[in-house]
Amino acid sequence: MEIEVKYAVPSDGTVSDILADSFWDEYAEDEFETVPLRAIYYDTEDRALREKKITLRVRSEGPTAFATVKWDGSTSGALHAREEVNIPVAIEKASDIPDPSLFEETPIGNAIKEAAEASPLAPLLTMQFDRSRRRLVYDRNVIELAVDRGEIVTPCGSAPILELELEHYAGPDPLAVLELGEIVAERYGLVLEPRSKYSRGLALIEKSGGSENCAPEDEEGEE
């Protein structure tokens, strides 16, 4: 289960303030690590996964890559919760259309297989961003702080990514991310972000009446 809070960051200057702030030293001994991430999101041609509220992506994270499926999502204010499974894949395969059999041992595997048998999987949108992350210990809970800067790219246009996330990794109280999130939001003037990056990308496509009505992004724009 993925449990996180998500906030929109108002400016690059605020990002710099967050990354330089000694406030975090109270909760962590390590420093921020910045990793380049590139994700491709997939659905069937008839959008069967979206109909089933399933999100499927392959994301490279520096020298590694993971195929990820998410389902049963819910959002309340800044709090996002959903089931999630991550499966390592070869980095050289990160741009390939994922084989549905990757997920056959997951609780949602049959639904993905049935959808892909009826209509082929195809790339829907891409995200590329730098993630600056740091593990924190807050009230006996391990929480990852992540600050993302980059872009959502779709055939129907693009949108910036400028977000802060706090994700619960371990500990007795997953909702500790809410308490810490309130402190962080007040400190840096952040606002709640109820939408996932994926839903923001889908909104760009829907606004244009569907990706079939949009010209594809050129190869240079996707790098």
CORPERA-V472953 format. One record per backbone hydrogen bond with DSSP energy under -0.5 kcal/mol. NH is the residue of the N-H (numbers start at 1). CO is the residue of the C=O. E is the energy in kcal/mol with one decimal. If there is no record, write none. Layout:
BEGIN
nh->(NH NH)
co->(CO CO)
e->(E E)
END
This chain:
BEGIN
nh->(2 3 4 5 6 7 8 9 15 16 17 18 19 20 21 21 24 25 26 27 28 33 35 35 37 38 39 40 41 42 43 45 47 51 52 53 54 55 56 57 58 59 60 61 62 64 65 66 67 68 68 69 70 71 74 76 79 80 81 82 83 85 87 89 93 94 96 102 103 104 106 109 112 113 114 115 116 117 118 119 122 124 125 126 127 128 129 130 131 132 132 133 133 134 136 137 138 138 141 142 143 143 144 145 145 146 147 148 148 149 150 151 152 153 154 155 157 159 161 162 163 164 165 166 167 168 169 170 176 177 178 179 180 181 182 183 184 185 186 187 188 189 190 191 193 194 200 201 202 203 204 205 206 207 208 208 209 210 213 214 222 222 223 223)
co->(82 1 80 166 78 164 191 162 11 12 13 14 15 16 17 18 21 22 23 24 24 133 33 131 129 60 127 58 125 56 122 120 44 47 48 50 49 70 42 68 40 66 38 64 36 61 89 59 87 57 66 85 55 83 81 79 76 4 74 2 71 69 67 65 90 91 93 99 100 101 103 106 108 109 110 111 112 113 114 115 43 41 41 153 39 151 37 149 35 130 147 33 131 145 143 27 136 141 138 170 136 141 167 134 143 165 132 146 163 130 161 128 159 126 157 124 154 152 150 160 148 7 146 5 144 3 142 142 173 174 175 175 176 177 178 179 180 181 182 183 184 185 185 8 6 192 196 197 198 199 200 201 202 203 204 205 206 205 210 211 218 219 219 220)
e->(-3.5 -0.5 -2.6 -2.2 -1.7 -2.7 -2.5 -2.6 -1.6 -2.3 -2.0 -2.5 -2.5 -1.6 -0.9 -0.6 -1.0 -1.4 -1.1 -1.8 -1.0 -2.6 -0.5 -2.7 -3.3 -1.9 -2.9 -2.4 -2.8 -2.6 -2.0 -1.2 -2.0 -1.7 -1.5 -1.5 -2.8 -2.6 -0.6 -2.4 -2.1 -2.8 -2.8 -3.4 -1.9 -1.5 -0.6 -2.4 -3.1 -2.9 -0.5 -2.1 -2.4 -1.8 -2.5 -2.5 -2.1 -3.7 -2.5 -1.9 -2.4 -2.1 -2.9 -2.1 -2.1 -1.5 -1.6 -2.5 -1.7 -1.5 -2.0 -1.7 -1.7 -2.5 -2.7 -2.0 -2.5 -2.0 -1.4 -1.6 -2.5 -3.4 -1.0 -2.9 -2.7 -2.3 -2.4 -2.8 -2.9 -0.6 -2.6 -3.0 -0.6 -2.1 -3.3 -2.1 -0.5 -3.0 -1.4 -2.8 -2.4 -0.6 -2.7 -2.9 -0.6 -2.6 -2.5 -0.5 -2.4 -2.1 -2.2 -2.5 -3.2 -3.6 -2.2 -0.5 -1.6 -1.9 -2.5 -0.5 -1.8 -2.5 -3.0 -2.2 -2.3 -2.6 -3.2 -1.5 -2.0 -1.4 -1.2 -1.1 -2.5 -2.2 -2.1 -1.4 -2.5 -3.0 -1.9 -2.1 -2.1 -1.2 -1.8 -1.5 -2.2 -0.5 -1.8 -2.0 -2.5 -1.9 -1.4 -1.6 -2.9 -2.1 -0.8 -0.8 -1.8 -2.4 -1.9 -1.8 -0.8 -0.9 -0.6 -0.9)
END
